[in-house]
């Protein structure tokens, strides 16, 4: 982008013309279209192809992430971060149907987010000369554009790095992942929208400048640089070492490989063993309880001694009721095949058996509860309680599960009883339930 014309005094933004010439001559090595940026593949068309993929994929990643926030029940103060000010999303009752809804939204959020990482890196490679243009700010318009790019690039890299670390439960950054990731998503979304508004005409024009079909038929020997522009095309291009179709195949193949190494965590079954990039949830039980455990009883400080003499406390009605496990087993039992899906992207589907929550609400004397608070034997932990919406309590498949796949729950999976609700984030399917309070308001 050219600087604005000099003012009558021969100055530009208060600096002499000779000063600007000196800045342009004495650039930092690697900045601008120097000799290290000589790839003949760089140009508006290739950048536009990567940009078009991100234009479609990134809104889906952001949208499913914000849906996850809503699924956590911000109206009950249990979504993180709890206080978001004017960035609070419009609230609505998270549905229980289809039962695999949260599994889908969070699986797409994590899986597609990882699949797009090679595309993001390719896009940054393609625009590197522009990002490192010299002089860094030759006009007010360039200053604004650079600020937008700084927010866009910085926020997308921040979201990718912190998201990948969260999947591994590796919080080396020392701050709240949920708070930072939420606000970082809004920074990215604002910068993304601004960038699209500014660059969409350029993207459309660049895509039309060359034929995708023709490029996919062009070998390396016939690969030529795009016409020289004022931003990306190398002034002194080197000989191509790969064709544009090869570059697209490399990036697409990388994205496909990431998909293969992640999709099994959400799909489950035989594909789970291929999910090498998502190791969370790989701790498993035995026999009928052989499926992923995200938080073990040891981590929650729940021991066999904690469950001795266990009784379920029901609150909210005219008087409290306490039920031993044999009394619960004597009530009408219901079995439902339901998934558990966690924020890290993994999920599992099992056959759960137990007492319907709506039957327990009726027994407590609150047949039409407005909500219910479930508490765990885990004390003072991040998952020691959860609030359920009215529809989550009354859904016919919402259970206080006592058995899984025909066998009693193991301690790691929540013995003596745990909550299982369709389409609810896994963390709110409270394990080691100690009490349920059914609320009228």
Secondary structure as UniProt FT lines:
FT   TURN            8..9
FT   STRAND          11..12
FT   TURN            13..14
FT   STRAND          15..16
FT   HELIX           17..25
FT   TURN            29..30
FT   TURN            35..36
FT   TURN            40..41
FT   HELIX           44..71
FT   HELIX           74..76
FT   HELIX           85..87
FT   TURN            99..100
FT   HELIX           101..115
FT   HELIX           117..126
FT   HELIX           128..131
FT   HELIX           140..167
FT   TURN            168..169
FT   TURN            172..173
FT   HELIX           177..209
FT   HELIX           212..216
FT   HELIX           220..222
FT   TURN            235..236
FT   HELIX           244..260
FT   TURN            261..262
FT   HELIX           263..267
FT   HELIX           269..274
FT   TURN            276..277
FT   TURN            280..281
FT   HELIX           287..289
FT   HELIX           297..300
FT   HELIX           304..307
FT   TURN            308..309
FT   STRAND          311..315
FT   STRAND          321..324
FT   HELIX           325..329
FT   STRAND          334..341
FT   TURN            343..344
FT   STRAND          347..356
FT   HELIX           357..364
FT   TURN            367..368
FT   STRAND          371..376
FT   TURN            382..383
FT   STRAND          385..389
FT   HELIX           390..394
FT   TURN            396..397
FT   STRAND          399..404
FT   TURN            405..406
FT   STRAND          407..408
FT   TURN            411..416
FT   STRAND          418..420
FT   TURN            422..423
FT   HELIX           426..428
FT   STRAND          433..439
//
